[in-house]
Amino acid sequence: MELLHLNIEPPIWRRLLIPSGITFHKFHKLIQAAFDWQDYHLYLFDFNDFFVVNSDPDTPFHNIEKNPKKVKIDPVFKEYKQFLYEYDFGDSWMHEIVVEEVGISG
């Protein structure tokens, strides 16, 4: 998996090996560790058809929003090979995520 921080020169990117079976919340935590961030802000994954979003706990989810603590990455990564990750809704740090391979066994 490749993460590219958009609109930054020079480009900032990371390549990660992500374990299967994790939730999007855990995936977010791995991204935070890869960029050495402190997880202070809200985030979302944008798949065009729907969002996996860590929203305000007092705000209910809309029908196109999914809870990152409940949605597993595996079925989504099989269908979507490229999507956006937004971190910090105030500064709107946008990242393009490219799923390079799924289900590689050793």
N, C-alpha and C positions, 0 to 999 in steps of 0.2 A: 504494500500500500504506500502510496506517495501522497504527501501533504505539501501544498504550495501556498505560502502566505501571499495573497494577491495584493497588487498595487504597492509593492515595496521594491525598491531598487537598492542594491542588487537583490535578486530573488532569494527568498529564505524558504527552504524546503527540508523535509525530513522523509525518510523511508522507514516504515515500521512493519514489523511482523506481528500480526494481531492474532491472539488465540481465538479459536471458534467457541461459540456458545456463550459469549459474554453479552451483556446488555449495552445499549448505547451510552448509558451513564458510565459504565466501566471504560468503554471506548473513549469517551470524553476525558476521563482521568488519565488514560494512557497518552492522549494528545497533550494534556497539560504537562505531564512529566517530560515528554519529548522536547517541548519548547521551554522547559524550566519555568513554567508559570505557577502561580499560587492558587488558582481556582477561586478567584474573588468575584467572578461575574457570571451572569446567565449566558446560556448558549443554545444553539439550535443546529440541527442538521436539515438541510433543505433539499428535498427530492423532487421538487416541482409539483408533484401530485399531492404531497403531504409533507408535514414537518415532524421531526422528533425534537421536542422542545422542552427545555428546563425552564418553566415559566414561574411566575409569582405563585406561591402556594395558595393564595387566596383567590386566584383567577381560575375558573374551570377550563378544561380543555375544550377546544372547538372540534368539530367533526373531522377536520383535516390535520389535527394535531395528535401526536402519540406521545405517551409517557416514556422518557428515556430509561426509567428504572424497570419498565415492563417489556420493552421491545428488544428482542435479540437481533444481533447483527446478521446472522447467517442467511436467513431467507431474503433479507433486504439486499445484501451484497451479491447474491446470486442474480438478482434482477437489475440492480442499479450499479453500474461500473464507474460512474462519475457523479459527484454531488458536491454541495457546498456545506461548509461548517462555519458558522458565525459565532464568534466569541466576543463578549462585551458589547451589548446592544447600544451603549452610549458611543463608543469609539468605532463599533462595527468592524472588527477585524475579520476579514473574509478569507477563507482558505478553500482551495479546490482540492478535493480528495479524489484520487484515482485508485480504484481497486484493481490491482494487477493480476492477482491469481486468488482463487478460492479453493479450499479443500485439498491442499497439498499434504500428502502423508509421507512420513519418513520412512 
